[in-house]
Amino acid sequence: MGQFHATTIVAVRRNSADVCIGGDGQVTMGQTTVMKHGAKKVRKIYKNTVLTGFAGSVADAFSLTEKFEKKLEEHSGNLKRAAVALAQLWRSDKAMRNLEALMIAADKELMLVISGNGEVIEPDQDFIAIGSGGNYAYAATAALFNHTDMTAEEIVRESLKITSKICVFTNEHISVEKLKED
């Protein structure tokens, strides 16, 4: 894929009981062709306690999600330790180094962006957006998060809808995953 962030993923945590991640469904080949409208780029993993979303090559992202789930198992579900282990593996492994994706992972306590250059970034506030429409979605999310009483899911959906009106790599086929209350 020419531009590997050709999607938009948004994650929001209002409190430990309201954590949500969503993404659009567009798969774009190069700069001009929409290959699929309804791809699902967000998942619940590790006993339904961790949400993940990815921007980038779909095949690469599935590979990363599998490796990340193994790291979560190795680290007994500790999100930060698993994310650091994945980032180190991603950066050092010759085959993985070429994977073109960016991942958000969130649980009830933490939200992280994981990249192939070994970065594990915790956002300043309890929301983040990545992908080609990431900047638009981030601006919409910040406004909704800081100036409304909307739930995490409402913010994710509305931010993605706003982004789909601006970013040609983002559509309105939105998939959402949410952590359930205990």
N, C-alpha and C positions, 0 to 999 in steps of 0.2 A: 504494500500500500504506500502510495506517495506520502501522504500525511498520516502519521500513525495515531493521531489524536482525533480521528474523524468520528466523533460521537460526543455526547455530553453525559456526565454522571454527577449527581448531586447527593450529598449525604448531610443529614441534619440530626442533631441530638438535642431535644428540648430538656430532658432530664433522663435519668437512667431508665425510666419507664416508657420513654417516647423517642425511639431511635429508628430512623428510616433512611433507606438509600433508593435512588431511582435512576433510571437511564432511559434514553430514547432507543428506538429500535432500528435506526437506519444503519445499513452497512453500505459504505461507499467504496467503489473501486477507482483509485486515482482521484482526479479532481472533477470528473464529469459524469460518472455513472452510478446510479443507485442500484445496488444488487439485491437488497432485501429491505423490507420496511419494518418487520416485526421481530428482529433479533432480540434475545433477552441477554442483557449484559450485567445483570445484577443477580446475586445468589446468596443463599443462606448456607453456611458451612459449619463445620465442627459442632455437631449436636444442636444445630439451629441457634447458636449463641453468637455467631460472628456474621456480619454482613460484608459482602465484597462487591465491588463494581469495577469495571475496567474500561479504559479507553485504549483502542489500538486494535491490532490484528486479533481476530476472534480465536484462531487456532493457538496463537501465542498466549492469549489470556487464559484459555482453558488449561494449558500446560502450567502456567503460573499458579492458577487457582489450586490445581492438584498438588503442586509442590508446597504451596502455602498451607494447605490443610495438613499435609504431613508434618510441616514445621510446628503447627499448632498442637498436633498430637505429641510430638517430641517434647514440647515445652508446656504440656498440661494445660493448654488453652491460654497461656500468657501471651496476649496480643503483641505487646511491644517486643518481647524476646523473639517470638516467632517472626515478626516483621523484620527485625534486624538480621536474623539468621537467613531469611529469604533474600534480603537485599545483598548480603555478603555473598551468598551462593550465586545470585543473579549476576553480580558484578565479576565474580572470579571464574565461574564456569564458562568454558570456551563456547559451548553450544548455546547456553542461555544468554550470553552477552548480546547476541543478535536478536533476541526477542524484542519486538516493538510493542510495548504496552506500558500503561501507567495504571496503578491500582489504588483504590481506596478500600481500607478495611476498618470496620467499626464494631465495637461491642458496647455494652452498657456503660463502660467507664472511659473508653478511649476511642479516638478517631485518628487514623494515620493515612498518609499518602506514601506509597512505596514506589520507587523508580529503579530502573536498571542501572543507573550510575551509583547505586549504593545509598541513595538518600531515603531516609525515613523521616517524614515531616509531620509534626503534630500542629494542626491549625491553631491560631490564636483564639478563635471563638469556636463554638460547637457546630460548625458547618464548614463544608468545603465543596468545591466543584472543580472538575477536571475535564479535559477534552477540548475539541475544537470550539465548542460553545461555552467552555469553562468560565471565561471572563464575564460573559453576559449573565450566565447562571449565577455566578458568584455575586454579582452586583444585585440581581433580583433577590437572591437568597438573603443577603445582608439586610436589604431594606425590609423584607418580610419578617425576618427573624427578630430584628431590633425594633420594629415599629408596629407589630401586630401581635395578637394572641393566638395566631394560627398554630395548629399542631405541626409536628415534624413532617407528617405525610402531606398535609395541605401545602406546606411551604415547598417541599420537593416537587410536587405535581405542578404547582403554579409557576415555580422558577423554570421548570422544563418547558412548560407551555410558552412562557415569555421568550425563552431562548429559541424555541422552534420557529418563532416568527421572525427571528433575526439571523440565525446561523443556518446556512444552506446544508451543513453536515448534520443537522439535528432535525428530527421529525416529531410528530405528536403521538407516535405509538409508544406510550410510556409504560415501563414495567417498574413495579415498586416492590421492595421487600421491607418488612418491618420486624423488629424484635418484639416478641410477645412479653407481656408482664408475667412475672413468676406466679 
